[in-house]
Amino acid sequence: MAATASSPESPHLDIGAERIARVYAKAIIEAADANGCRAEVLAEFEQFVREVLPRVPRAREVFESPRVSVAQKGALIDRVAAGRLRPTTVHALHVLARHGRLGIVAEVAAAARRVAEELAGQLHATFTTATALSPDDQRRLVGEVEQAVGGSLAASFAIDPDLIGGLVVRIGDTVYDQSIATGLARLGGNLHRRTIHEIQHGRDRLASA
C-alpha cells in the first residue's frame, strides 16, 4: 500500500477542467523526463501551488483574469519563480499562461502527480469522507479497496461536510459512491417508483372492476 496523504483538492471537482489539466500534465511529465527531472518538477509544481501562490498578493486573481495580458502574467511568473523553480517548471508555467490555463494550475499539478503515479504502476485514489479519518482508518480503508481492485493505490483523502456519512472513492475517472446521502437518494427514488407502481396497479384494478 502506498503512503496516504491529505488532499488539498476540493471534493467538487470540475471534470472538464481536470481533463484539460491532464493533457498539460502529460506534456509536463514528458518535458521533465526529457530533462531528467521528473521528481523535481512535480515537487516544484506542488510547492508553487501550496506555498508560493498564497504568499503573493493577488497572484491567483491575476493568473485567472482574462483582462491581464500574457506578457504581464509571464512577468509575474518570472518574478515569483526567480531562484525557486528550475527552467523546466518555469517553461511549463509560461505555456499555461500562453494558452490561458494558469487558472487551473492547481489541477495541472494534481494531474501531473497522478500521471506520474500511473507511469510507476500505481492507481491514484481519492477518498472523500464527511469527517477526517484517523491514520489507522485510512490505512484499513485503502487496504480494503486495494484488495477489491487488485492493485496498489496512491491514496489521498479529502473532506466534504456535505456528505451525510459514508464514503466516495474516486479511482482514475471512475467514482464509487457509497455515501449515505446517495443511499438516501436511491431509497427515495425506489419509494417514488413503488408509489407510482401502486397507484397504477390501483387504477388497473378499478378499470377491471
Secondary structure, DSSP 8 states (H G I E B T S, - for coil): ----EE--S-SS--HHHHHHHHHHHHHHHHHHHHTT-HHHHHHHHHHIIIIIHHHSTTHHHHHH-TTS-HHHHHHHHHHHHTTTS-HHHHHHHHHHHHTT-GGGHHHHHHHHHHHHHHHTT-EEEEEEESS---HHHHHHHHHHHHHHHTS-EEEEEEE-TTS-SS-EEEETTEEEE--HHHHHHHHHHHHHHHHHHHHHHHHHHHHH-
